[in-house]
Amino acid sequence: MIYDIRHVTSYSYGSQVSFARCSLRLKPLSDASQKLISHSIEIKPRPATRATRVDFFGIPTESIVIETPHKVLRIDSRSRVEVNRIPPARDSGSTAWERVGEAALDCASLGADAPVGYVFPSSLAPVQRAVTRYAAESFPPARGVLAGAADLMRRIRREFKYDPKATVISTPLAEVFEKRHGVCQDFAHVMIAGLRGLGLPAAYVSGYLRTYPPAGQPRLQGADATHAWVSVWCGNETGWVGFDPTNDLLIGNDHIVLAVGRDFSDVSPVDGVIVGSRRQKLSVAVDVIPVE
């Protein structure tokens, strides 16, 4: 599949902002299953400086500084991406989960894909006893790690309710787990925390999901959204496999990877600081359009 993706982020401020410094993680990744064909970002007002680097997790990150006073900041990212990803079957054979945890700690690499970087707790996905016990129900002794992760994903989809009004990104994991309400970021954090509590490497993935309009109705412009899911290291033979607990899906050609990290704090599409006062309003519009 080839997709044209447009991701427009707009900040409206209650008073004039005199200075802004932002980090942008809006360039989709390129790897064996996903190829970035083209990418551009238009920013208004125009930044005084722009600099690009690759962070520890392999994420292309652009740093911008805006010195022009402004009340609206608009970041318009456009990408064309080719995706060729075949997910494994849920019942595919895989290494016993206990051995996967041991293998991750034996890994000698500290590169972006190294599993050891995703075994330990992080700020938004802390290891908590209740969440670990919940995940352990999917991992009886010697069960294949892929089958166990698929079962955990299925249970989260069945037992947690999607509710955009229930949480914000700063809602603690314990509260999300207790209420069983939230959005894709929350469900990804719950799954990651449960897996790490069992010693299994799990990464947070941000990106886009192709959506389908209701039968007979046109696709609404800007109606798509950013999405989040989980990547689980399933041993040296299988490698990393994507799981979408919001939709109970193994990741295939309908998912486009933007960035990978330990949790949302590593991969926020836009963050930074401003010099200004009063409130701000954020709006995000995303289009994921298949190219014929």
Secondary structure, DSSP 4 states (H G I P E B T S, - for coil): -EEEEEEEEEEEEEEEE-EEEEEE--S---BTTEEEEEEEEEEESPPSEEEEEE-TTS-EEEEEEE-S-EEEEEEEEEEEEEE---PPPTT----BHHHHHHHHHH----STT-GGGGSS--SSS---HHHHHHHHTT--TT-BHHHHHHHHHHHHHHHSEE-TTT--TTS-HHHHHHHTEE-HHHHHHHHHHHHHHTT--EEEEEEEE---PPTTSPPPTTBB-EEEEEEEE--TTT-EEEEETTTTEE--TTEEEEEEESSHHHH-SEEEEEE--S-EEEEEEEEEEE--
